C-alpha cells in the first residue's frame, strides 16, 4: 500500500500531489513590489497569481521614463509559504490590492490600471468599483480560463477537484515554455524552476513560485465567474493585449471580455512573437508603445484619439 505521508510528492507530468505542508515561518522572501516616482499621473500595475511584481518592472520603467508615477504592489501572501498562499481567497487578494490603490487614490489626478493575467481581472474589478477615478485599463493576457496550448489536458478534470479538499494538495508545476518565448530569459527562469521543489522560495521574488496550487486556480475561476457578471457594467476604456500563441490562456479570453464589457472605447491588440508574459517577452517594447499610446488618449490634454471599438491584429 502506498504511504502518501512518507513520500515527498507524487509527480505526473506537470502535476504534483503532496499531502505535506510547509509549517515554517517564512520571512525572508523579499517584497517584490516597487514604486517609481514621476509626475501627477499614476500607472497602477498588478502582477499575476503566484507571480511577482518583478514581472511588471520592464513596463513600469518605460512608463516612468515617459513621466508617469508607477506603483506595482505585491499581491497578498506572495512572500509567504505556498501553504499559506494556496489558502488565500480571491477576495483577500483583491482586498490587498484595493487597499494599495486607495493609498494613492487621493494623491494623483489621473490613475491608469494595467494588470497581467489574474492581475488583469483584479484591475477590472477596480475599474468596476472606481469608474470615476480610473481613466483607462490595459489587460495583458487576461485569464478567465486556462486554455493555452501548453496547459495539461487533464485541466478538464479541474472542476471536479475544485469541489473537494484535494484542491489544496494538487499543484501544477511550471513547465516549458514558462510563459516566455525569449530563449535567453526563459533559460534563466528554467534554471530555477527545474531545480526547485515544492517549498523552494529562493528566487520566488524574481520569477514567482515554481508551482501553482490547484486551489489558487480555483480562486481564479471563482473571480472569473464573479467578474463576468459585472462586465456589462464596466465602462472604463480598455485595451486587451495578448499573444496569438499564448501558452497559458488563449486569445479567446480577450475576445470574451471584449464582446461583453460595457466600455464604448475598447480594443484588442494581438502579438505574434510572444507567449503569456507579453510585458517581458520578445515584443515587450511594442507592448509598452501600445500601452503608452492608449493611456495618452485619456489624459486631459486634448490629444485623445476618437477611435472606438477598434480591433487590431
C-alpha positions in Angstrom: 0.0 0.0 0.0 1.3 3.4 -0.9 2.2 5.6 2.1 1.5 9.1 0.8 2.6 10.8 4.0 6.1 9.3 3.8 6.7 10.5 0.2 7.7 14.0 -0.7 5.3 14.1 -3.5 3.9 12.1 -6.5 4.5 13.6 -9.9 2.6 13.1 -13.1 4.0 15.3 -15.9 3.2 18.8 -14.8 1.1 17.7 -11.9 2.3 17.2 -8.3 0.3 15.6 -5.5 1.6 16.2 -2.0 0.0 16.0 1.5 2.9 17.8 3.1 2.5 21.3 4.4 5.2 23.9 4.9 4.9 24.8 8.5 7.9 27.0 8.6 7.6 30.7 9.4 8.8 32.2 6.1 10.0 35.8 6.5 12.9 36.0 4.1 11.2 36.3 0.7 11.8 39.9 -0.4 8.8 42.1 -1.1 8.9 42.4 -4.9 6.6 45.5 -5.0 8.0 48.8 -6.2 7.2 52.5 -6.6 8.8 54.8 -9.2 8.1 58.5 -8.6 7.1 60.6 -11.6 4.5 63.1 -12.4 0.9 63.7 -11.4 -0.4 60.7 -13.4 -0.2 57.2 -11.8 0.1 53.9 -13.5 -1.0 51.1 -11.1 0.4 47.7 -12.2 -0.9 44.4 -10.9 1.1 41.2 -11.4 -0.2 37.6 -11.9 -1.2 34.9 -9.5 1.8 33.1 -7.9 3.9 35.6 -9.8 6.0 38.6 -8.7 5.9 42.3 -9.2 9.2 41.9 -11.0 7.1 40.8 -14.0 6.0 44.4 -14.2 9.4 46.0 -14.0 10.1 46.5 -17.7 6.8 48.1 -18.5 6.9 50.1 -15.2 10.3 51.6 -16.1 9.1 52.5 -19.6 6.0 54.2 -18.2 8.1 56.0 -15.6 10.5 57.2 -18.3 7.6 58.9 -20.0 6.7 60.8 -16.9 4.2 58.6 -15.1 4.5 57.7 -11.5 4.3 53.9 -11.2 3.1 51.7 -8.4 3.3 47.9 -8.5 2.4 46.3 -5.2 3.0 42.7 -4.4 -0.2 40.5 -4.1 -1.1 39.4 -0.6 0.6 36.2 0.5 3.2 36.3 -2.3 6.1 36.5 0.2 4.9 33.6 2.3 5.0 29.8 2.1 3.0 28.0 -0.6 0.9 26.5 2.2 -0.3 30.0 3.2 -0.6 31.3 -0.3 -2.8 28.4 -1.5 -5.4 29.2 1.1 -5.8 32.9 0.0 -9.2 33.7 -1.4 -9.6 36.0 -4.4 -11.5 38.3 -2.0 -8.4 38.6 0.2 -6.1 39.2 -2.8 -8.4 41.9 -4.1 -8.8 43.5 -0.7 -5.0 43.9 -0.5 -4.8 45.4 -4.0 -7.7 47.7 -3.3 -6.0 48.9 -0.1 -2.9 49.7 -2.0 -4.9 51.5 -4.7 -6.7 53.6 -2.1 -3.3 54.7 -0.6 -2.7 56.5 -3.9 -6.2 57.4 -4.9 -6.3 60.9 -3.4 -2.7 61.9 -4.4 -2.9 61.6 -8.2 -5.1 63.4 -10.7 -5.3 60.6 -13.2 -4.9 56.8 -12.5 -4.4 54.2 -15.1 -4.5 50.4 -14.4 -2.5 47.6 -16.1 -2.7 44.0 -15.0 -1.2 40.7 -16.1 -3.2 37.5 -16.2 -5.1 37.2 -12.8 -3.9 40.8 -12.2 -5.9 41.9 -15.2 -9.0 40.6 -13.6 -8.3 42.4 -10.3 -7.7 45.5 -12.4 -11.2 45.1 -14.0 -12.7 44.9 -10.5 -11.0 48.2 -9.6 -12.4 49.7 -12.8 -15.9 48.5 -11.8 -15.6 49.9 -8.2 -13.8 53.2 -9.1 -15.1 54.2 -12.5 -14.7 58.0 -11.9 -11.1 57.7 -10.8 -9.6 55.3 -13.3 -9.1 56.8 -16.7 -8.3 53.6 -18.7 -7.2 50.0 -18.2 -4.8 47.7 -20.0 -5.4 43.9 -19.6 -2.3 41.9 -20.5 -3.1 38.2 -21.2 -6.3 38.2 -19.1 -7.0 34.8 -17.6 -10.7 33.8 -17.3 -10.0 30.2 -18.2 -6.8 28.1 -18.7 -6.9 27.0 -22.3 -3.5 27.8 -23.7 -1.6 25.2 -25.8 0.8 24.3 -23.0 -1.7 23.7 -20.3 -2.2 20.0 -19.4 -5.1 18.1 -21.0 -6.1 17.0 -17.5 -7.2 20.5 -16.9 -10.7 19.3 -17.9 -10.9 17.5 -14.6 -10.1 20.6 -12.5 -13.8 21.4 -11.8 -14.1 18.1 -10.1 -11.1 18.7 -7.9 -12.3 22.2 -7.1 -15.3 20.7 -5.2 -13.1 18.7 -2.8 -10.3 19.3 -0.3 -7.9 17.7 -2.8 -7.6 21.1 -4.4 -5.1 22.0 -1.6 -2.8 19.1 -2.3 -2.6 19.2 -6.1 -0.2 21.6 -7.8 0.6 22.3 -11.4 4.4 22.6 -11.9 5.6 25.4 -14.0 6.9 23.8 -17.2 8.3 24.8 -20.6 7.9 27.4 -22.0 7.2 29.2 -18.7 5.1 31.9 -20.5 8.2 33.2 -22.2 9.3 32.8 -25.9 12.6 34.7 -25.5 15.2 32.0 -25.1 17.7 33.9 -23.0 15.1 34.9 -20.4 13.4 31.5 -20.5 16.7 29.8 -19.7 17.2 31.9 -16.6 13.7 31.0 -15.4 14.1 27.4 -16.3 17.3 27.1 -14.3 15.3 27.9 -11.1 12.1 26.1 -11.9 13.8 22.8 -12.9 15.8 22.6 -9.7 13.0 23.7 -7.4 11.0 21.5 -5.1 7.6 22.4 -3.7 9.0 24.5 -0.8 11.9 26.2 -2.6 11.4 30.0 -2.3 15.0 31.1 -3.1 14.1 33.1 -6.2 10.3 33.5 -5.9 10.8 37.3 -5.7 12.4 37.2 -9.1 10.5 34.5 -11.0 7.4 33.6 -9.0 6.5 30.3 -7.3 7.6 27.1 -9.2 4.1 25.6 -8.8 0.5 26.8 -9.0 -1.8 25.3 -6.3 -5.0 24.0 -7.8 -6.8 25.8 -5.0 -5.3 29.0 -6.4 -6.6 28.1 -9.9 -10.0 27.6 -8.2 -9.9 31.1 -6.9 -9.0 32.4 -10.4 -12.1 30.5 -11.6 -14.3 32.0 -8.9 -13.1 35.5 -9.6 -13.7 35.0 -13.3 -17.2 33.9 -12.6 -17.8 36.9 -10.4 -16.3 39.3 -12.9 -18.2 38.0 -15.9 -21.5 39.0 -14.2 -20.1 42.6 -13.9 -18.6 43.1 -17.3 -21.5 44.9 -18.9 -21.4 47.5 -16.0 -17.8 48.3 -16.6 -17.5 51.4 -18.9 -13.8 52.3 -18.4 -11.8 52.5 -21.7 -10.0 49.2 -22.1 -7.2 47.7 -24.2 -6.8 44.0 -24.2 -3.4 42.7 -25.3 -2.5 39.1 -25.8 -0.1 36.8 -27.7 -1.7 34.8 -30.5 0.2 31.8 -29.3 -0.3 32.3 -25.5 0.7 29.1 -23.9 -1.4 29.6 -20.7 -4.6 31.3 -21.9 -5.8 31.7 -25.4 -7.0 35.0 -27.1 -10.5 33.7 -26.6 -10.2 35.2 -23.1 -9.6 38.7 -24.5 -12.4 38.3 -27.1 -14.8 37.1 -24.3 -14.2 40.3 -22.3 -14.3 42.5 -25.5 -17.7 41.1 -26.5 -19.3 41.5 -23.1 -17.8 44.6 -21.5 -19.8 47.8 -21.3 -16.9 50.1 -22.4 -17.5 52.0 -25.6 -13.8 52.5 -26.1 -12.2 49.1 -26.4 -9.5 47.4 -28.4 -7.8 44.1 -28.8 -4.1 44.0 -29.8 -2.6 40.7 -30.7 1.2 39.9 -30.8 2.7 37.1 -33.0 6.1 36.6 -31.4 5.4 36.2 -27.7 3.9 33.9 -25.1 1.9 34.6 -22.0 4.1 37.1 -20.2 4.0 39.6 -23.1 5.2 42.5 -21.0 8.6 40.8 -20.6 8.9 38.8 -23.8 10.1 39.3 -27.3 7.7 42.2 -28.1 7.8 44.0 -24.8 8.8 47.2 -26.5 5.8 47.1 -28.8 3.6 46.3 -25.8 5.0 49.3 -24.0 4.4 51.6 -27.0 0.8 50.4 -27.4 0.2 50.9 -23.6 1.6 54.4 -23.7 -0.3 55.5 -26.8 -3.6 54.1 -25.4 -3.2 55.8 -22.0 -2.2 59.1 -23.6 -5.6 59.3 -25.2 -7.3 59.6 -21.8 -5.0 62.3 -20.4 -6.8 65.7 -20.2 -4.5 67.2 -22.8 -6.8 67.4 -25.8 -4.8 64.7 -27.6 -7.3 61.9 -27.1 -8.0 59.7 -30.1 -11.6 59.2 -31.0 -11.4 55.6 -32.3 -13.8 53.2 -30.6 -14.5 49.5 -31.0 -11.2 49.1 -33.0 -9.7 45.7 -33.3 -6.0 45.5 -34.2 -4.1 42.3 -35.1 
